[in-house]
Amino acid sequence: MNEIELLNWARGPGLAYATAIMFFGLSIRVIEILSLGRPEELAEVRDSGVRDGWLMILKRSLPEVRHWKYITASYIFHIGLLVVIFFFIPHTHLFRDVFGIFWGGWPNYIIDFFTVLSIAGMLYTLVARFYDPARRILSKMSDYLAWLVTFLPLVTGYMAFHRLGLDYTTMLAVHILSVELLMIAIPISKLTHVVTFTMARWYTGSNQGRRGVRS
């Protein structure tokens, strides 16, 4: 398989397989979570918990002063990644071709800026895992693998756009394949939190509210 055939496979069957696996896997994970339901209430229910569920989502989304450097780097990475995914012009064309919806992209220099910010933010969080004793102890191999599969699309995309490393066709194919690896990893790893984090926070806050504990 030459570089053209590799690129065509990545753009065609590879993308179709990765998309199917991601959506099917995420659907199964969400169904599993919802099927758990609530445990039996052993104490008097004092509130519906709906308000506290939403408050918990908001509260847990605010940065903590104690870990502001790590939290800031994490926010920078997530925001930058979302900008690159949804506002890089070739990506907006992909959404148009696949889903039939389209919105205007942002200039390349802005996307470049957010890409570099995201890469820097991710590198900081990795270094923090090594130098912070608590994070180093709590981090498992799965955490580092999740970091890696998230990091690769950013770096390979940046390299492909700037014609760095391999020839452009091969580098673009590698970038697309790294994105597909991330898509496959999302439903089978901790990266599932891209969908379930709001569910978990709402459930925690709601349970506390039903017991009379304010979020």
CORSULLIN-V323831 format. One record per pair of residues at least 6 apart in sequence whose ideal C-beta (glycine too) atoms are under 6 Angstrom apart, sorted by sequence separation. I is the first residue (numbers start at 1). J is the second residue. If there is no record, write none. Layout:
# CORSULLIN-V323831
i = <I;I>
j = <J;J>
This chain:
# CORSULLIN-V323831
i = <95;96;129;159;165;185;64;208;63;129;205;160;159;160;92;160;89;87;156;157;87;156;156;88;153;152;153;84;122;153;84;83;84;149;149;80;119;118;149;80;81;80;76;77;115;146;77;146;76;77;146;73;73;73;70;57;60;57;56;57;56;53;56;55;53;52;53;52;52;59;49;52;29;56;49;55;22;26;49;7;18;25;47;10;21;29;47;52;22;18;45;3;7;10;14;18;46;3;6;10;26>
j = <101;102;135;165;171;191;71;215;71;139;215;171;171;172;105;175;105;105;174;175;106;175;178;111;178;178;179;111;151;182;114;114;115;181;182;114;154;154;185;117;118;118;117;118;158;189;121;190;121;122;191;121;124;125;128;198;201;201;201;202;204;202;205;205;205;205;206;206;208;215;206;209;187;215;209;215;183;187;210;169;180;187;209;173;184;192;210;215;186;183;210;169;173;176;180;184;212;170;173;177;195>
